[in-house]
Amino acid sequence: MIPVPANTRVWPAAGVTDMRRGFTTLAAQADQMLKQDPFTGHLFVFRGRRGDLIKIIWWNGQGGCLFSTRLGKGRFVWPSAKEGKLRHQLAGQRHL
């Protein structure tokens, strides 16, 4: 289990992302597209074109973490937004 603080926000990047990108380019995308600092400790989630792969970047205070997961069947349900960002909080947290 990875200990993510309770006040961590989740920022899904609406639309599709080139899944060949690593932590550095995804962090730059979070900064430019989402207008959020990727080194704040929040989770930034990106989805691939086919919808079966997501990547998550997270700065844990010591270094950058890049997580990915691919579905064997089906696709991730993904938001579409004109501005490219939505904010979510981890389960059990209220939106402010």
CORGILIN-V877683 format. One record per helix or strand of 3 or more residues. SS is the DSSP state (h for helix, s for strand). FROM is the first residue (numbers start at 1). LEN is the number of residues. If there is no record, write none. Layout:
ss->SS from->FROM len->LEN
ss->SS from->FROM len->LEN
This chain:
ss->s from->9 len->5
ss->h from->23 len->10
ss->s from->43 len->5
ss->s from->53 len->7
ss->s from->64 len->7
ss->s from->85 len->5
